[in-house]
Amino acid sequence: MTPTKLLLYAKGKKIDRQNRDAEMYNWFFVYAIPAISCGIGAAFSKDTHIEYPKQAILSEKTEESEEDTYDKELQRMLLNEQKLAARAEKRGLPPTIL
């Protein structure tokens, strides 16, 4: 392995660890704390009624983020196309229609 490949591998592992850390953080605050509060409430009081989430909250967030990612990528592509069209116009080429 070359040093460049090793650096890319190290960066990838770092990003993977950051993603895993974010997942665990979200899991703890979305699922673990409500579960613990349900258990403690049921142990100390019979009148306590706390509902645990019925559907996955994290999956909804990932779907939204995928849509946001798609929109951002589309905007980035359009910006790149506009830059290329401007460069072509400076060179004297016919205008590009977007």
N, CA, C and O atoms as a MOPAC input file, in Angstrom:
PM7 MOZYME 1SCF
protein

 N      0.84000 1    -1.18400 1     0.00000 1
 C      0.00000 1     0.00000 1     0.00000 1
 C      0.88300 1     1.24400 1     0.00000 1
 O      1.91400 1     1.31200 1     0.66900 1
 N      0.44600 1     2.18800 1    -0.75400 1
 C      1.18100 1     3.44400 1    -0.81300 1
 C      0.71800 1     4.35100 1     0.32500 1
 O     -0.36400 1     4.15400 1     0.87800 1
 N      1.53900 1     5.34800 1     0.67500 1
 C      1.13100 1     6.27100 1     1.73300 1
 C     -0.17700 1     6.99900 1     1.41900 1
 O     -0.95200 1     7.28800 1     2.33100 1
 N     -0.43000 1     7.29600 1     0.15900 1
 C     -1.67300 1     7.97300 1    -0.21300 1
 C     -2.87700 1     7.08500 1     0.08300 1
 O     -3.88200 1     7.54800 1     0.62100 1
 N     -2.76900 1     5.81600 1    -0.26900 1
 C     -3.86500 1     4.88700 1     0.00100 1
 C     -4.08200 1     4.71300 1     1.49500 1
 O     -5.21900 1     4.60100 1     1.95400 1
 N     -2.98500 1     4.69100 1     2.25800 1
 C     -3.11200 1     4.55900 1     3.70400 1
 C     -3.79700 1     5.78600 1     4.30200 1
 O     -4.61700 1     5.65000 1     5.21000 1
 N     -3.47600 1     6.96900 1     3.81100 1
 C     -4.13000 1     8.18300 1     4.31400 1
 C     -5.62300 1     8.16500 1     3.99400 1
 O     -6.44400 1     8.52700 1     4.83700 1
 N     -5.97500 1     7.74700 1     2.78900 1
 C     -7.39000 1     7.65700 1     2.42400 1
 C     -8.11400 1     6.63600 1     3.29900 1
 O     -9.24800 1     6.86400 1     3.72100 1
 N     -7.45900 1     5.52200 1     3.56700 1
 C     -8.04300 1     4.49500 1     4.43400 1
 C     -8.25300 1     5.04600 1     5.84500 1
 O     -9.30000 1     4.81800 1     6.45100 1
 N     -7.26900 1     5.76500 1     6.36600 1
 C     -7.37500 1     6.34300 1     7.71000 1
 C     -8.50800 1     7.37200 1     7.77200 1
 O     -9.25700 1     7.41800 1     8.74800 1
 N     -8.62700 1     8.19300 1     6.72800 1
 C     -9.71600 1     9.18500 1     6.70300 1
 C    -11.07100 1     8.48800 1     6.66000 1
 O    -12.01600 1     8.91300 1     7.32500 1
 N    -11.16000 1     7.42500 1     5.88400 1
 C    -12.40700 1     6.66700 1     5.80500 1
 C    -12.78700 1     6.05200 1     7.14000 1
 O    -13.95200 1     6.08300 1     7.53600 1
 N    -11.80200 1     5.49100 1     7.83700 1
 C    -12.06600 1     4.91900 1     9.15600 1
 C    -12.51600 1     5.98300 1    10.14100 1
 O    -13.39600 1     5.73900 1    10.96600 1
 N    -11.90700 1     7.17700 1    10.05500 1
 C    -12.28300 1     8.27300 1    10.95400 1
 C    -13.73200 1     8.69500 1    10.69400 1
 O    -14.49100 1     8.92100 1    11.63600 1
 N    -14.11300 1     8.80100 1     9.42600 1
 C    -15.48400 1     9.16700 1     9.08200 1
 C    -16.44800 1     8.07700 1     9.54400 1
 O    -17.53900 1     8.37400 1    10.02900 1
 N    -16.04600 1     6.82100 1     9.39200 1
 C    -16.87600 1     5.70500 1     9.83100 1
 C    -17.09500 1     5.76500 1    11.34500 1
 O    -18.21000 1     5.55000 1    11.82100 1
 N    -16.03500 1     6.05600 1    12.09900 1
 C    -16.17100 1     6.17600 1    13.55000 1
 C    -17.08600 1     7.33100 1    13.93100 1
 O    -17.88500 1     7.20400 1    14.85900 1
 N    -16.98100 1     8.45800 1    13.22700 1
 C    -17.83600 1     9.60700 1    13.50600 1
 C    -19.29900 1     9.27500 1    13.22800 1
 O    -20.18300 1     9.65600 1    13.99500 1
 N    -19.55200 1     8.56600 1    12.13100 1
 C    -20.92200 1     8.16400 1    11.81300 1
 C    -21.47600 1     7.21800 1    12.87100 1
 O    -22.62100 1     7.35300 1    13.30100 1
 N    -20.66100 1     6.26900 1    13.27900 1
 C    -21.09300 1     5.31100 1    14.31200 1
 C    -21.37500 1     6.02200 1    15.62400 1
 O    -22.34700 1     5.69700 1    16.30600 1
 N    -20.54400 1     6.98300 1    15.98400 1
 C    -20.73800 1     7.75700 1    17.20400 1
 C    -22.04700 1     8.54700 1    17.13600 1
 O    -22.78800 1     8.61100 1    18.11700 1
 N    -22.32600 1     9.14400 1    15.98400 1
 C    -23.56700 1     9.90100 1    15.82000 1
 C    -24.78000 1     8.97700 1    15.92000 1
 O    -25.79500 1     9.35100 1    16.50700 1
 N    -24.68200 1     7.77200 1    15.35000 1
 C    -25.78100 1     6.81100 1    15.44300 1
 C    -26.04600 1     6.41500 1    16.88800 1
 O    -27.19900 1     6.36000 1    17.31500 1
 N    -24.98600 1     6.14000 1    17.64400 1
 C    -25.15800 1     5.74300 1    19.03500 1
 C    -25.72000 1     6.88500 1    19.86900 1
 O    -26.54600 1     6.65600 1    20.75300 1
 N    -25.28500 1     8.10300 1    19.60100 1
 C    -25.79500 1     9.27700 1    20.30900 1
 C    -27.29400 1     9.42000 1    20.05200 1
 O    -28.07200 1     9.61300 1    20.98600 1
 N    -27.69800 1     9.32400 1    18.77700 1
 C    -29.11600 1     9.42600 1    18.44000 1
 C    -29.91300 1     8.28800 1    19.05500 1
 O    -31.00500 1     8.50800 1    19.58000 1
 N    -29.38300 1     7.08400 1    18.99600 1
 C    -30.08300 1     5.94100 1    19.56400 1
 C    -30.31500 1     6.14100 1    21.04300 1
 O    -31.40900 1     5.87500 1    21.54100 1
 N    -29.30400 1     6.60600 1    21.75500 1
 C    -29.42000 1     6.76300 1    23.20000 1
 C    -30.51000 1     7.75900 1    23.55500 1
 O    -31.32700 1     7.49000 1    24.43600 1
 N    -30.53600 1     8.91300 1    22.88100 1
 C    -31.49900 1     9.93900 1    23.24200 1
 C    -32.89200 1     9.68200 1    22.68300 1
 O    -33.86700 1    10.22700 1    23.20100 1
 N    -33.01000 1     8.86600 1    21.64000 1
 C    -34.32500 1     8.59900 1    21.05700 1
 C    -34.95800 1     7.35000 1    21.66700 1
 O    -36.17000 1     7.32600 1    21.88100 1
 N    -34.18000 1     6.32700 1    21.94700 1
 C    -34.73800 1     5.06000 1    22.41200 1
 C    -34.37700 1     4.72900 1    23.85700 1
 O    -35.25100 1     4.32800 1    24.62600 1
 N    -33.13800 1     4.88500 1    24.23800 1
 C    -32.70300 1     4.42000 1    25.55300 1
 C    -33.31200 1     5.25100 1    26.68600 1
 O    -33.80900 1     4.68600 1    27.66000 1
 N    -33.28200 1     6.55600 1    26.57600 1
 C    -33.81500 1     7.39600 1    27.65800 1
 C    -35.31400 1     7.17300 1    27.84500 1
 O    -35.75700 1     7.03100 1    28.98400 1
 N    -36.13300 1     7.13400 1    26.75200 1
 C    -37.55200 1     6.82000 1    26.98300 1
 C    -37.76200 1     5.43900 1    27.60500 1
 O    -38.65700 1     5.27700 1    28.43500 1
 N    -36.97000 1     4.45300 1    27.22800 1
 C    -37.11000 1     3.11200 1    27.80300 1
 C    -36.76300 1     3.12000 1    29.28500 1
 O    -37.45700 1     2.49700 1    30.08900 1
 N    -35.70300 1     3.81500 1    29.64700 1
 C    -35.30500 1     3.90000 1    31.05500 1
 C    -36.36500 1     4.63500 1    31.86200 1
 O    -36.70000 1     4.22600 1    32.97400 1
 N    -36.89600 1     5.72800 1    31.29700 1
 C    -37.92100 1     6.48500 1    32.02600 1
 C    -39.20400 1     5.66000 1    32.18000 1
 O    -39.89200 1     5.77900 1    33.19400 1
 N    -39.53200 1     4.83100 1    31.19100 1
 C    -40.69000 1     3.93000 1    31.32800 1
 C    -40.46800 1     2.95200 1    32.47300 1
 O    -41.36100 1     2.72400 1    33.29000 1
 N    -39.28100 1     2.38000 1    32.52500 1
 C    -38.96600 1     1.41000 1    33.57600 1
 C    -38.97700 1     2.02800 1    34.95700 1
 O    -39.53600 1     1.45200 1    35.89000 1
 N    -38.36700 1     3.19000 1    35.09900 1
 C    -38.32000 1     3.85700 1    36.40300 1
 C    -39.71700 1     4.29900 1    36.81000 1
 O    -40.10600 1     4.15200 1    37.96900 1
 N    -40.47500 1     4.84400 1    35.85300 1
 C    -41.83300 1     5.27700 1    36.17300 1
 C    -42.71100 1     4.12100 1    36.60600 1
 O    -43.50400 1     4.26100 1    37.53700 1
 N    -42.58200 1     2.98600 1    35.95000 1
 C    -43.38700 1     1.81700 1    36.30200 1
 C    -42.95900 1     1.23000 1    37.64300 1
 O    -43.78600 1     0.66500 1    38.35800 1
 N    -41.69900 1     1.35200 1    37.99000 1
 C    -41.20400 1     0.79400 1    39.24900 1
 C    -41.67200 1     1.61300 1    40.44700 1
 O    -41.97100 1     1.04100 1    41.49600 1
 N    -41.74300 1     2.92100 1    40.32100 1
 C    -42.05900 1     3.77300 1    41.46200 1
 C    -43.50700 1     4.23500 1    41.51600 1
 O    -43.96500 1     4.68500 1    42.56600 1
 N    -44.22500 1     4.13800 1    40.43100 1
 C    -45.60300 1     4.60700 1    40.42800 1
 C    -46.43000 1     3.74100 1    39.48400 1
 O    -46.02000 1     3.44900 1    38.36000 1
 N    -47.59400 1     3.34000 1    39.96400 1
 C    -48.45200 1     2.52300 1    39.12200 1
 C    -49.29200 1     3.39200 1    38.18800 1
 O    -49.86300 1     2.89100 1    37.21900 1
 N    -49.36700 1     4.67200 1    38.47300 1
 C    -50.17000 1     5.57300 1    37.65000 1
 C    -49.39800 1     6.12500 1    36.45700 1
 O    -49.99100 1     6.75500 1    35.58200 1
 N    -48.11300 1     5.90400 1    36.40900 1
 C    -47.29300 1     6.45700 1    35.33700 1
 C    -47.59700 1     5.76500 1    34.02300 1
 O    -47.63200 1     4.53700 1    33.93900 1
 N    -47.81800 1     6.58300 1    32.99300 1
 C    -48.06700 1     6.03400 1    31.65900 1
 C    -47.20000 1     6.79500 1    30.66700 1
 O    -47.49600 1     7.93300 1    30.30200 1
 N    -46.14800 1     6.15800 1    30.24800 1
 C    -45.25200 1     6.75100 1    29.26300 1
 C    -45.24000 1     5.82600 1    28.05900 1
 O    -45.03100 1     4.62000 1    28.19100 1
 N    -45.46400 1     6.39800 1    26.88800 1
 C    -45.48500 1     5.57500 1    25.68300 1
 C    -44.11900 1     5.52400 1    25.03000 1
 O    -43.44100 1     6.53800 1    24.87000 1
 N    -43.74700 1     4.34300 1    24.66700 1
 C    -42.51500 1     4.13100 1    23.91600 1
 C    -42.82500 1     4.39400 1    22.44800 1
 O    -43.93000 1     4.08400 1    22.00200 1
 N    -41.89600 1     4.95100 1    21.68200 1
 C    -42.18500 1     5.23900 1    20.26400 1
 C    -42.65700 1     4.00000 1    19.51400 1
 O    -42.07200 1     2.92400 1    19.64400 1
 N    -43.72700 1     4.15900 1    18.72400 1
 C    -44.29700 1     3.01900 1    18.01100 1
 C    -43.59200 1     2.72900 1    16.69700 1
 O    -43.62900 1     1.60100 1    16.20600 1
 N    -42.95600 1     3.73400 1    16.13000 1
 C    -42.24500 1     3.51900 1    14.86700 1
 C    -40.82300 1     4.05700 1    14.99000 1
 O    -40.51000 1     4.84500 1    15.88200 1
 N    -39.99800 1     3.62300 1    14.09500 1
 C    -38.59000 1     4.02500 1    14.13100 1
 C    -38.45400 1     5.50300 1    13.78200 1
 O    -38.86700 1     5.94200 1    12.70900 1
 N    -37.87900 1     6.24500 1    14.68600 1
 C    -37.69700 1     7.67900 1    14.47800 1
 C    -36.45000 1     7.93400 1    13.64500 1
 O    -36.42800 1     8.84200 1    12.81400 1
 N    -35.42500 1     7.14500 1    13.86500 1
 C    -34.16800 1     7.35500 1    13.14000 1
 C    -34.32400 1     7.10200 1    11.65100 1
 O    -33.68400 1     7.78400 1    10.85100 1
 N    -35.15100 1     6.14600 1    11.25400 1
 C    -35.31800 1     5.87200 1     9.83700 1
 C    -35.98400 1     7.03500 1     9.13100 1
 O    -35.67700 1     7.30300 1     7.96900 1
 N    -36.90200 1     7.74400 1     9.81200 1
 C    -37.52100 1     8.92400 1     9.22200 1
 C    -36.47500 1    10.00900 1     8.99600 1
 O    -36.49000 1    10.69000 1     7.97100 1
 N    -35.58100 1    10.16300 1     9.94300 1
 C    -34.53900 1    11.18200 1     9.80200 1
 C    -33.60000 1    10.85000 1     8.65200 1
 O    -33.16600 1    11.74700 1     7.93000 1
 N    -33.28200 1     9.57100 1     8.47500 1
 C    -32.37500 1     9.22000 1     7.39000 1
 C    -33.04300 1     9.41800 1     6.04600 1
 O    -32.37800 1     9.79900 1     5.08300 1
 N    -34.35900 1     9.16700 1     5.95100 1
 C    -35.05800 1     9.40200 1     4.69800 1
 C    -35.04100 1    10.87900 1     4.34000 1
 O    -34.83400 1    11.24100 1     3.18200 1
 N    -35.26200 1    11.74400 1     5.34800 1
 C    -35.21500 1    13.17800 1     5.10200 1
 C    -33.81600 1    13.60000 1     4.67800 1
 O    -33.65300 1    14.40200 1     3.75900 1
 N    -32.82100 1    13.06400 1     5.34500 1
 C    -31.46200 1    13.46100 1     5.01000 1
 C    -31.07100 1    12.97200 1     3.61300 1
 O    -30.28900 1    13.63400 1     2.93100 1
 N    -31.60300 1    11.82400 1     3.17700 1
 C    -31.32200 1    11.34900 1     1.82300 1
 C    -31.92000 1    12.30200 1     0.79500 1
 O    -31.29900 1    12.58600 1    -0.22900 1
 N    -33.14600 1    12.80200 1     1.07300 1
 C    -33.77000 1    13.75900 1     0.16600 1
 C    -32.97200 1    15.05500 1     0.13500 1
 O    -32.75700 1    15.64000 1    -0.92600 1
 N    -32.53600 1    15.49900 1     1.31700 1
 C    -31.72300 1    16.71300 1     1.37700 1
 C    -30.41800 1    16.52900 1     0.62000 1
 O    -29.96900 1    17.43000 1    -0.08800 1
 N    -29.81300 1    15.36100 1     0.77100 1
 C    -28.56600 1    15.06900 1     0.08100 1
 C    -28.77600 1    15.10000 1    -1.42700 1
 O    -27.94500 1    15.63700 1    -2.15900 1
 N    -29.87700 1    14.53100 1    -1.89200 1
 C    -30.18100 1    14.53400 1    -3.32100 1
 C    -30.32700 1    15.96700 1    -3.83200 1
 O    -29.79100 1    16.30900 1    -4.88500 1
 N    -31.05300 1    16.80400 1    -3.08500 1
 C    -31.23300 1    18.20300 1    -3.49100 1
 C    -29.89900 1    18.94300 1    -3.52400 1
 O    -29.64000 1    19.71800 1    -4.44400 1
 N    -29.06500 1    18.70800 1    -2.53300 1
 C    -27.76000 1    19.37300 1    -2.49700 1
 C    -26.89300 1    18.94400 1    -3.67300 1
 O    -26.21700 1    19.77000 1    -4.28800 1
 N    -26.91400 1    17.65800 1    -3.98300 1
 C    -26.12800 1    17.16000 1    -5.11800 1
 C    -26.63700 1    17.75700 1    -6.42000 1
 O    -25.84600 1    18.11400 1    -7.29300 1
 N    -27.94700 1    17.86700 1    -6.55500 1
 C    -28.52900 1    18.44600 1    -7.75600 1
 C    -28.13800 1    19.91400 1    -7.89900 1
 O    -27.80600 1    20.36600 1    -8.99400 1
 N    -28.17800 1    20.65700 1    -6.79200 1
 C    -27.77000 1    22.05900 1    -6.82800 1
 C    -26.29000 1    22.18300 1    -7.18300 1
 O    -25.90400 1    23.06700 1    -7.94800 1
 N    -25.47100 1    21.30500 1    -6.63200 1
 C    -24.04000 1    21.32900 1    -6.91800 1
 C    -23.77900 1    21.04000 1    -8.39700 1
 O    -22.92400 1    21.67600 1    -9.01400 1
 N    -24.51400 1    20.08300 1    -8.96300 1
 C    -24.35200 1    19.76200 1   -10.38000 1
 C    -24.75400 1    20.94800 1   -11.25400 1
 O    -24.06500 1    21.27100 1   -12.22200 1
 N    -25.86600 1    21.59500 1   -10.91500 1
 C    -26.30100 1    22.75900 1   -11.69000 1
 C    -25.28200 1    23.88700 1   -11.62200 1
 O    -25.01800 1    24.55200 1   -12.62300 1
 N    -24.71200 1    24.10300 1   -10.44200 1
 C    -23.69700 1    25.14500 1   -10.28600 1
 C    -22.47600 1    24.82900 1   -11.14100 1
 O    -21.91900 1    25.71700 1   -11.78600 1
 N    -22.05900 1    23.56300 1   -11.14500 1
 C    -20.91500 1    23.15900 1   -11.98500 1
 C    -21.21700 1    23.35200 1   -13.46100 1
 O    -20.35500 1    23.80000 1   -14.21800 1
 N    -22.43100 1    23.01700 1   -13.87800 1
 C    -22.81700 1    23.21000 1   -15.27700 1
 C    -22.79500 1    24.69200 1   -15.64900 1
 O    -22.36900 1    25.05400 1   -16.74600 1
 N    -23.25400 1    25.54400 1   -14.73600 1
 C    -23.23500 1    26.98300 1   -14.99900 1
 C    -21.80200 1    27.49200 1   -15.11800 1
 O    -21.50600 1    28.33500 1   -15.96500 1
 N    -20.92400 1    26.98400 1   -14.27500 1
 C    -19.51700 1    27.39100 1   -14.35500 1
 C    -18.90100 1    26.95700 1   -15.68200 1
 O    -18.18700 1    27.72700 1   -16.32500 1
 N    -19.18400 1    25.71300 1   -16.08900 1
 C    -18.66100 1    25.22900 1   -17.36700 1
 C    -19.20100 1    26.05400 1   -18.53300 1
 O    -18.46600 1    26.35100 1   -19.47400 1
 N    -20.48500 1    26.42700 1   -18.47500 1
 C    -21.07700 1    27.23500 1   -19.54000 1
 C    -20.41700 1    28.61200 1   -19.59600 1
 O    -20.18200 1    29.14400 1   -20.68100 1
 N    -20.11700 1    29.19200 1   -18.42400 1
 C    -19.46500 1    30.50100 1   -18.38500 1
 C    -18.05300 1    30.41500 1   -18.96700 1
 O    -17.62800 1    31.30400 1   -19.70500 1
 N    -17.33100 1    29.34700 1   -18.63600 1
 C    -15.98000 1    29.17300 1   -19.19100 1
 C    -16.01800 1    29.00100 1   -20.70800 1
 O    -15.18400 1    29.55400 1   -21.42400 1
 N    -16.98300 1    28.23700 1   -21.18500 1
 C    -17.10200 1    28.01200 1   -22.62600 1
 C    -17.42900 1    29.31700 1   -23.33500 1
 O    -16.92800 1    29.57500 1   -24.43000 1
 N    -18.26500 1    30.13900 1   -22.71500 1
 C    -18.62200 1    31.42600 1   -23.32000 1
 C    -17.41000 1    32.35200 1   -23.40600 1
 O    -17.24900 1    33.08600 1   -24.38100 1
 N    -16.55200 1    32.31100 1   -22.36900 1
 C    -15.34000 1    33.13400 1   -22.37300 1
 C    -14.39000 1    32.70800 1   -23.49500 1
 O    -13.66800 1    33.53300 1   -24.05600 1
 N    -14.40100 1    31.43100 1   -23.80900 1
 C    -13.52600 1    30.91200 1   -24.86400 1
 C    -14.07600 1    31.20500 1   -26.26300 1
 O    -13.40300 1    30.96100 1   -27.26400 1
 N    -15.30100 1    31.72900 1   -26.32400 1
 C    -15.87400 1    32.05100 1   -27.60500 1
 C    -16.72100 1    30.93100 1   -28.20400 1
 O    -17.09300 1    30.98400 1   -29.37700 1
 N    -17.02100 1    29.92400 1   -27.39700 1
 C    -17.85800 1    28.82500 1   -27.87900 1
 C    -19.32300 1    29.25500 1   -27.84500 1
 O    -19.65900 1    30.20100 1   -27.13300 1
 N    -20.18400 1    28.60400 1   -28.57600 1
 C    -21.61100 1    28.96300 1   -28.54600 1
 C    -22.18800 1    28.75100 1   -27.13800 1
 O    -21.71800 1    27.88000 1   -26.40600 1
 N    -23.18400 1    29.52600 1   -26.76200 1
 C    -23.74800 1    29.40700 1   -25.40000 1
 C    -24.38400 1    28.03200 1   -25.17200 1
 O    -24.96200 1    27.42800 1   -26.07500 1
 N    -24.25400 1    27.57400 1   -23.94400 1
 C    -24.82100 1    26.30300 1   -23.55400 1
 C    -26.20700 1    26.54400 1   -22.96300 1
 O    -26.38700 1    27.44100 1   -22.13900 1
 N    -27.16600 1    25.75900 1   -23.37600 1
 C    -28.53400 1    25.88800 1   -22.83800 1
 C    -28.69100 1    24.88500 1   -21.70400 1
 O    -28.49200 1    23.68400 1   -21.88800 1
 N    -29.05100 1    25.39300 1   -20.52900 1
 C    -29.26200 1    24.51500 1   -19.36400 1
 C    -30.71600 1    24.26200 1   -19.14000 1
 O    -31.08100 1    23.54700 1   -18.20700 1

